[in-house]
């Protein structure tokens, strides 16, 4: 985990080499699946053996924890705001595949979206978030339903966070290496999150650093790294040091 941000340039070069290598006829791209944007089609990055088994094992345990908390969270949401308990949103996953991501709802239903032409991002002190929703975000409990995405295979426990489709398109047009994040499955938590880079932002500098840490994870992912990220995530939750908004 003690990786320098200075490694990012080397990571970009390795990813570019692997992408070019795949494009020359050794890609694992499955043409029987729906067509992806061309920039994703040659991504082929190593992931350690047993990652899916870890996702399923810890995911089932986390699902049981979620089921215990569900009645209390559902009551809190219903008493705080009219609308459904769950929030569903289309997000970009591995190789650019769009999937339906699940969360506990933390914002007022049918709240007005920004009309500034920018992607709809939840910012600090966003008045669309109701009080109980702020608590869920602080404790990271709003993300618990994504365990369903992990068990379905859309996501992993650890990986770059999946962004909504319009936000992903926005940053894809800002950084020419942003799409490399999607060479692996997105995660409920990730390397950039435990480094303190999370939450909605329009800051190019903030997103550049977050993307750098995501790219390091894409290239360096190991079992020990995943377990340490999970441990740090839980520690931050217990210490209320999630930097969430």
Residue, then its C-alpha position, 0 to 999 in steps of 0.5 A: x500500500x505504500x505506493x508512490x504517486x510517482x509510479x503512475x507514469x510507469x503504470x500508464x506505460x504498462x497499461x498502454x503496452x498491454x492494451x497495444x499487445x491485446x489489440x494485435x490479436x491477443x485480446x480476451x475481448x468476448x465478441x459474443x457480448x454486446x459491443x463496447x466502445x472501441x477504447x475498451x475493447x483491447x483492455x486485458x489486465x491481470x487480476x490475481x487468482x481467487x479474487x472472485x472467490x474472495x468476493x463471494x465469500x466476504x460478499x455472503x457474510x456482508x449480505x447477512x450483515x446487510x439483512x440484519x440492518x435492513x429493517x432499521x435502515x428502511x424505517x429510517x429512510x421512510x421516516x426521513x423522506x417520501x420515496x423508495x428505500x433503494x436507489x438504482x442508477x446506471x453506472x459504467x463497469x468493466x470494459x465499459x459495460x453499463x450495469x444497474x448499481x444499487x444503493x440505499x436512497x439518501x437523497x430526496x426523491x425527484x430532487x431537481x438536478x443541476x441545470x449547468x450542463x455538467x454531470x449530476x454530482x453530489x457535492x458537499x452540503x448538497x441540500x438534496x441529502x436528507x438528515x438520515x441519508x447523511x448518517x448513512x453516507x458518513x458510515x458508508x452504509x448507503x453502499x451496502x446494497x452493492x453487495x448484490x452487484x458483487x454477488x451478481x458479478x457486476x462489481x468486486x469488493x475492491x476496485x475503482x469506484x463505478x461512476x454514473x454513465x454521464x460522469x464517466x463520459x465527462x471524465x473520459x473526455x477530460x483525461x486520456x487515460x481515464x478509461x483504463x480504470x475499467x480494465x478491472x471490475x469496479x469496487x465498493x471500495x478502492x485504493x483511492x478511497x482509502x487514500x482519502x479521494x472520494x465523493x463527488x467533485x468537479x475538481x480536475x486536480x482532485x480527480x486526477x489524483x484519484x484516477x492516478x491511485x485507481x491506475x496504480x490499483x489496476x496494475x498492482x492489484x494483489x490479494x494482500x492489497x485487497x485485504x488491506x484496503x478492506x481492513x482500512x475501509x472498515x477502520x475508517x468506518x469505525x473511526x468515522x473517517x470516511x471523508x464522505x458527502 
